[in-house]
Amino acid sequence: MSSSVSRMDESESLQSIYQYGGEATASTLSANPSASSPYNLTNRYGGGLYNNALYSHYYSAGYPWSQSQTLGGFSSKPSSEYGAGYYGGYCCPSTNPYSYMSGSSSPSTSTASTLYHLSNLPPTSTFPEDVTIDTDLLKTSGSRGRTRRRNSGSPDPENQVKRVFIWDLDETIIIFQTLITEEFKTNYQTKPGYLNSIGNRMEYMIFNLADNNFFFKDLDECYQVHIDDVSGDDNGQDLSNYNFQTDGFKSNPSSGEVYMAAGGMRGGVDWMRKLAFRYRKIKEDYNAYRNNVSDLLVTERREEWLKLLKEIESITNQWTNCAVQCLNIIQSRPDCVNVIVTNTKLVEALSVILLYGLGSQVPVENVYSSIKIGKESCFERIMSKFGKQTTYVVVGDGKEEQNAATNMKLPFWEIKSLSHLKTFLVCLKNDLM
């Protein structure tokens, strides 16, 4: 555990990394991690996940969002149907336990008139030149009063949340996968393999953190949607002196035995209790280190991590910094909440959020993994949590979240470039969203 001075140094370093509009110079990269590493993503990405042909539904040229979504349309699916979808497969055999992105949905289409209206736009000079604004997607200015500031994410229902922003993670808030695949379009001329090298270095740090702190090897076949999904199996036992290494939770991977060494049958009461212990520990560690993730890293890793964040921000033109500003504005409003729904496994997603410096903006309770049940089912869970009277805005780059928003008649703001993200930021700053 580093000293308070170290945390101050980290804070200053992160401020310099996320200084909006700033420049950082990418240095010569070290050799890529070995292809034989268990963290290699070569086989994890099948390609075609970000096909530009999927994103042609623009109302007119330059519009970064879909025009056919509206508010309302709360699902009539009874809550009793959630059981099998959400809790039926905590541990499912996986041929590729390190799959970062997967999941699919087959939604139907639905159209309706939008409910956003705009009375006053900011001067056109404040928007990026290559983006135009569709006023129907923007809320009427002055409809929200700000009387106080809230420091963390999800409030109690009685606090009457008025607006929930449902964010995709990869290629929306952060840039990660397209670095590995070298599909990210940067303004800088780079040598072949340069983006891949940066992505592989960040990937290694993500899985290293997940392995060392978040039980990744124990949970690599567990597809939990939310951090509290198995909290009902937790008996509240003190974990201060609990030995996770010897509790018999994980069987020998080379054996096909259904029973754990000393932990009972997979999915049994005793085994589920030990699963709940692990997720409780993950939640505690996330909350303890969300504002000082460097304390989870050894000194050498900490320096490499800070350098890597600077390189990523430089090559992506401060993409994450722009997204963090959006998250901060939303978080500062007493009646708004940020929620992340990602096609990444929950443990990996939490590691990504911490290493990209998003822990202070995203409470662990507001992170959902859709890899098992799909994004539409996750949206239904979120709407069940915050209620029918709340407005929901979906922000993302993928076809799955767009189709889910269309099916549920939710407004969708598409992020396909940095200019789209900057336009969203301008709308937030001018209280138009």
Secondary structure, 3 states (H helix, E strand, C coil): CCCHHHHHHHHHHHHHHCCCCCCCCCCCCCCCCCCCCCCCCCCCCCCCCCCHHHHCCCCCCCCCECCCCCCCCCCCCCHHHHHHHHHCCCECCCCCCCCCCCCCCCCCCCCCCCCCCCCCCCCHHHCCCCCCCCHHHCCCCCCCCCCCCCCCCCCCHHHCCCEEEEECCECCCECCHHHHCCCCCCCCCCCCCHHHHHHHHHHHHHHHHHHHHCCCCCCCCECCCCCCCCHHHCCCCCCCCCCCCCCCCCCCCCCCCCECCCCCECCCHHHHHHHHHHHHHHHHHHHHHCCCHHHHCCHHHHHHHHHHHHHHHHHCCCHHHHHHHHHHHHHHCCCEEEEEEECCCHHHHHHHHHHCCCCCCCCHHHEEECCCCCHHHHHHHHHHHHCCCCEEEEEECCHHHHHHHHHCCCCEEECCCHHHHHHHHHHHHCCCC
